[in-house]
């Protein structure tokens, strides 16, 4: 069409339609761009086909339930595992209120104890084996030489020893030595044998700290005369077995009377 020529009504109408289509196309493209960039929803009136399909958020995994562990009971020491009345029991408790029954009891399994000694020692076999092991450990671990000063004493022997001093010597039938489970230990050199000063010797200190490992108890501690009825005897050790000796060591209880809930025995009745 030549410049300046008049525009017919048909041409004007066609141009108007073409312009409207172009505007609509541009508008739709803008809406789609906005949705893609912002992630937001299209303006009202926008074509539904221009909006992208929403992707659902993944559901987080929930941890599987954990079963509650079964509580494990803590083992407790059975104080009734052995008799404290039967003279054949290694836990028998003998004191001024608890005589042996029968009073002239004599163990059936006495054996000679193969260790250095003052008087030929006899003990029940289990106690004898423990003494041998303890003396050997004192030698190998600390270079100490121990000796037995006294072990089993019969009812008749105790009659000859007892002179009426109830704080130093037991009456016949009331002596731990008669059980065949007690031994008086000293240094092989004889230093402070059967004397309180034995507690301050290397041998006495080693026994105080280690005798429990072999099943022995320092039977008459320095601070327990009101309970045991006897003066401090750092040389007197009573075999009670490793299990009981370790339990008493762990709990800090130092006398059989207190451990088993028995009355104190400061004097004969």
C-alpha positions in Angstrom: 0.0 0.0 0.0 1.4 3.4 -0.9 2.3 5.8 1.8 -0.5 8.1 2.7 -3.1 5.9 1.1 -6.4 5.7 3.1 -6.7 2.6 5.4 -9.9 0.6 4.8 -12.2 -0.4 7.6 -11.3 -4.1 7.0 -7.6 -3.4 7.3 -8.1 -1.5 10.5 -10.2 -4.3 12.0 -7.5 -6.9 11.1 -4.7 -4.9 12.7 -6.8 -4.5 15.9 -7.3 -8.3 16.2 -3.7 -9.0 15.6 -2.6 -6.5 18.2 -5.0 -8.0 20.8 -3.7 -11.5 20.1 -0.1 -10.3 20.6 -1.0 -8.5 23.9 -2.7 -11.7 25.2 0.3 -13.8 24.3 2.7 -11.4 26.0 0.4 -11.3 29.1 0.3 -15.1 29.3 4.1 -15.4 29.0 4.6 -12.9 31.8 2.3 -14.8 34.1 4.1 -18.1 33.4 7.5 -16.4 34.0 6.3 -15.0 37.3 5.2 -18.4 38.5 8.4 -20.0 37.6 10.6 -17.3 39.2 8.7 -16.7 42.4 7.0 -20.1 42.9 3.8 -18.3 43.7 0.3 -18.7 42.3 -0.8 -17.0 39.1 -2.9 -13.9 39.2 -6.6 -14.4 39.0 -7.7 -14.9 35.4 -4.4 -16.5 34.4 -4.6 -19.6 32.3 -4.6 -22.8 34.5 -2.2 -24.5 32.0 0.4 -21.8 32.8 0.7 -22.9 36.5 3.2 -25.8 37.2 2.1 -28.9 39.0 3.0 -28.7 42.8 5.3 -31.4 44.1 4.2 -32.7 47.6 6.8 -32.4 50.3 8.3 -35.8 51.3 7.1 -37.2 54.7 10.1 -37.5 57.1 11.0 -41.0 58.2 10.0 -41.7 61.8 12.5 -43.7 64.0 11.4 -47.2 64.8 10.4 -47.6 68.5 13.2 -49.0 70.6 12.3 -51.7 73.1 13.0 -50.8 76.8 15.9 -53.0 77.9 15.1 -55.5 80.7 16.6 -54.4 84.0 19.3 -56.8 85.2 19.1 -57.3 88.9 22.3 -56.5 90.8 23.5 -59.6 92.6 23.6 -59.2 96.4 25.7 -61.2 98.9 23.9 -64.1 100.4 24.6 -64.0 104.1 22.7 -67.1 104.7 24.7 -69.2 102.2 26.6 -70.9 105.0 25.8 -71.6 108.6 27.3 -69.4 111.3 26.3 -72.0 114.0 27.6 -75.3 112.6 31.2 -75.8 113.8 32.0 -77.5 110.5 31.1 -74.3 108.5 33.9 -72.0 107.6 31.6 -69.1 108.6 31.0 -70.3 112.1 31.0 -67.4 114.6 32.6 -68.2 117.9 32.8 -65.5 120.7 32.1 -65.1 124.4 28.4 -65.5 123.7 28.6 -68.2 121.1 30.5 -71.3 122.3 31.2 -74.2 120.0 28.5 -76.9 119.9 29.6 -79.3 121.1 32.1 -77.5 123.3 34.8 -80.2 122.8 34.4 -80.1 119.0 37.3 -81.3 117.0 37.5 -80.9 113.2 37.7 -84.1 111.2 39.9 -82.8 108.4 42.9 -81.4 110.3 46.2 -81.5 108.3 49.8 -80.4 109.0 50.5 -76.9 107.6 53.8 -77.0 105.6 55.1 -73.6 106.5 57.7 -72.2 108.9 56.5 -72.4 112.5 57.2 -72.2 116.2 54.9 -75.1 117.1 53.8 -77.7 114.7 50.7 -76.2 113.1 47.5 -78.1 112.3 44.5 -76.5 110.4 41.5 -77.7 108.5 42.6 -78.6 104.9 41.0 -75.6 103.2 42.5 -73.2 105.7 45.9 -74.9 105.4 46.0 -74.5 101.7 45.1 -70.8 102.0 47.9 -70.3 104.5 50.5 -71.9 102.2 49.4 -69.6 99.3 49.4 -66.5 101.5 52.9 -67.2 102.9 54.2 -67.8 99.4 52.7 -64.5 98.1 54.2 -62.6 101.0 57.6 -64.0 100.0 57.3 -63.5 96.2 55.5 -60.1 96.3 57.2 -58.4 99.2 60.2 -60.5 100.1 58.7 -61.2 103.6 59.2 -64.5 105.5 56.2 -65.4 107.7 55.8 -68.1 110.3 53.0 -69.8 112.2 53.1 -69.1 116.0 50.0 -71.1 116.8 47.1 -72.8 114.9 44.6 -75.5 116.0 44.3 -76.0 119.7 42.0 -78.7 121.1 39.6 -78.2 124.0 42.2 -79.8 126.3 45.0 -77.6 125.1 42.9 -74.5 125.7 42.3 -75.7 129.2 46.1 -75.6 129.8 46.5 -72.2 128.1 43.6 -70.3 129.8 44.8 -68.5 132.9 41.7 -66.4 133.6 42.5 -63.3 131.6 39.3 -63.0 129.5 40.6 -60.1 127.4 43.7 -62.1 126.1 42.7 -65.8 126.1 39.4 -67.5 125.3 38.0 -70.1 127.6 37.9 -73.7 126.5 35.0 -74.3 124.1 34.9 -70.6 123.2 38.2 -70.4 121.3 38.4 -69.8 117.5 41.6 -71.8 117.5 39.5 -74.9 118.4 37.7 -74.5 115.0 40.9 -75.3 113.1 40.3 -72.1 111.1 42.5 -69.6 113.0 46.2 -69.0 113.0 48.6 -66.7 114.8 51.1 -65.3 112.3 54.4 -63.6 112.9 57.7 -62.8 111.2 60.0 -65.8 110.8 62.6 -63.6 112.5 60.4 -63.6 115.6 60.3 -59.7 115.7 57.2 -58.7 117.8 55.7 -62.2 117.7 52.4 -62.2 119.5 52.8 -58.6 120.5 50.9 -55.5 119.5 54.0 -54.0 117.9 53.7 -56.7 115.2 51.2 -54.3 113.5 54.0 -51.9 112.7 56.3 -54.4 111.2 56.4 -54.9 107.4 55.0 -58.4 107.9 52.1 -57.1 110.0 51.3 -54.4 107.5 51.4 -56.8 104.5 49.0 -59.2 106.3 46.6 -56.3 107.2 46.4 -55.3 103.6 46.5 -58.6 101.8 45.2 -61.4 104.0 41.6 -61.0 102.7 42.8 -62.0 99.2 43.4 -65.5 100.6 40.2 -65.7 102.7 41.5 -64.4 106.0 40.1 -61.8 108.4 42.0 -59.9 111.0 39.6 -61.1 113.7 40.3 -58.7 116.6 40.8 -55.2 115.3 42.2 -52.4 117.5 38.9 -50.4 117.6 36.5 -53.3 118.1 37.2 -54.7 121.6 33.7 -53.6 122.7 32.3 -55.9 119.9 34.7 -58.9 120.0 35.7 -58.9 123.7 39.4 -59.1 123.0 42.3 -56.7 122.9 43.9 -55.9 119.6 45.7 -58.9 118.1 47.4 -58.0 114.9 48.7 -61.5 114.6 45.4 -63.4 114.8 43.8 -64.3 111.5 40.7 -66.3 110.9 39.9 -68.2 107.7 36.4 -67.4 106.4 36.9 -68.0 102.7 37.7 -65.6 99.9 34.1 -64.8 99.1 33.2 -63.6 102.6 36.6 -61.9 103.2 36.2 -59.9 99.9 32.7 -58.9 100.8 33.7 -57.7 104.2 36.6 -55.8 102.7 34.3 -54.1 100.2 31.7 -53.1 102.7 34.2 -52.0 105.3 32.7 -54.2 108.1 35.6 -55.6 110.2 33.9 -58.0 112.6 31.8 -61.1 112.1 29.4 -60.0 114.8 28.6 -56.8 112.9 28.5 -58.4 109.5 26.0 -61.0 110.5 24.0 -58.7 112.8 24.9 -60.6 116.0 25.1 -59.1 119.5 28.4 -57.6 120.6 30.2 -60.0 122.9 32.4 -58.0 125.3 32.0 -60.5 128.2 30.8 -63.9 129.0 27.3 -64.3 130.5 
